[in-house]
């Protein structure tokens, strides 16, 4: 647990830097200026930023442009078509997380999880502290801490109001290690989803977006056979209960703008930067 304060502090520095870069991206600030804004020397900031994101601050600023995002959308379109046709495993991508999904029963959905035991724990991650929660059938929530830890736990309990809540780091720590490891997994992570039939269809569509690719709400709606349901797709994406694993951060606006993200645009861009660097995008 000793690494938590240091990792959390480092994430906050990176988040601060990304927010500063976002605000000044049009004039492409120099490394010295960004480092000064977060209170570090150029040398230490460059090392920290590159180790955290996988790319240099200069390369990161290039990722932030709408032109680059639109280029990626264009390049991703064919890849997404192939993925939809043959499945994730057939493409053998090194950095894709291998997951399977199961929905709660209608009774569990209606009663707010009555009869389920949810084991949860708070853990550091490359994207800040997060809460991981799981039933015996799989991970049911992954929530990044935007406010207080207590508030996040209270929100989890409110979502599963009839379930038994148990703080259990022995269960969640191995899950955290697997989720945020760069190593390929031999066995799948199981996800236990609670949502409407439409929401679950959207979340499963998100799982078809490979690492290093981007898509839009419109494309997801078309893929699902409901081209007019763009707004409903956007709402379902916004209610994704398992951040990062169900990669809603890979959905952007068709204009090339990154759009909103429940856990902040800086966190979304950090996730994408790491994925782009892993896939040499």
GIVENZI-V830386 format. One record per pair of residues at least 24 apart in sequence whose ideal C-beta (glycine too) atoms are under 7 Angstrom apart, sorted by the first residue. I is the first residue (numbers start at 1). GAP is how many residues later the second one is. Records with the same first field share a line. If there is no record, write none. Layout:
I = GAP / GAP
//
This chain:
3 = 121
4 = 120
7 = 117
8 = 116 / 120 / 121
10 = 38 / 42
11 = 116 / 117
13 = 25 / 35
14 = 35 / 38 / 256
15 = 251 / 252
17 = 32
18 = 248 / 251 / 252
19 = 247
21 = 36 / 39 / 40 / 43
22 = 42 / 243 / 244
25 = 36 / 39
28 = 33
31 = 26
52 = 74
53 = 217 / 220 / 221 / 224
54 = 219 / 220 / 223 / 224
55 = 218 / 222
60 = 213
63 = 210 / 213
64 = 205
66 = 189 / 190 / 191
67 = 189
69 = 145 / 183 / 187 / 189
70 = 186
72 = 142 / 209
73 = 141 / 143 / 183
76 = 137 / 138 / 139
79 = 131 / 134
80 = 129 / 133 / 135
83 = 125 / 127
84 = 124 / 139
88 = 120 / 122
91 = 119
93 = 117 / 118
94 = 90
95 = 116 / 183 / 184
96 = 114 / 115
97 = 92 / 148
98 = 87 / 90 / 91
99 = 89 / 90 / 92 / 108 / 146
100 = 88 / 90
101 = 90 / 92 / 103
102 = 35 / 36 / 88 / 90
103 = 90 / 97
104 = 88 / 89 / 90
109 = 85
111 = 51
112 = 48 / 49 / 50 / 51
113 = 47 / 49 / 50
114 = 48
116 = 44 / 47
117 = 46 / 47 / 49
118 = 42 / 45 / 46 / 47 / 48
119 = 47 / 49 / 52 / 53
120 = 36 / 45 / 47 / 48 / 52
121 = 46 / 47 / 48 / 51 / 52
122 = 27
123 = 49 / 50 / 53
125 = 51 / 55
126 = 54 / 148
127 = 140 / 143 / 144
128 = 139
131 = 25
132 = 40 / 43 / 44
134 = 37 / 38 / 41
135 = 57
137 = 53 / 55
138 = 52 / 53 / 54
139 = 36 / 50 / 51 / 52 / 53 / 103 / 106
140 = 52 / 54 / 101
141 = 100 / 101
142 = 100 / 101 / 102 / 103
143 = 100
144 = 99 / 119 / 123
146 = 117 / 118
179 = 66
189 = 56
191 = 51 / 54
194 = 47
198 = 34 / 38
199 = 37 / 40
202 = 31 / 34 / 35
203 = 37 / 43
206 = 40 / 41 / 42
207 = 39
209 = 38 / 41
211 = 64 / 67 / 68
212 = 63 / 64 / 67 / 69
213 = 37
214 = 36 / 38
215 = 35 / 36
216 = 35 / 36 / 37 / 38
217 = 34
218 = 36
238 = 24
244 = 27
//
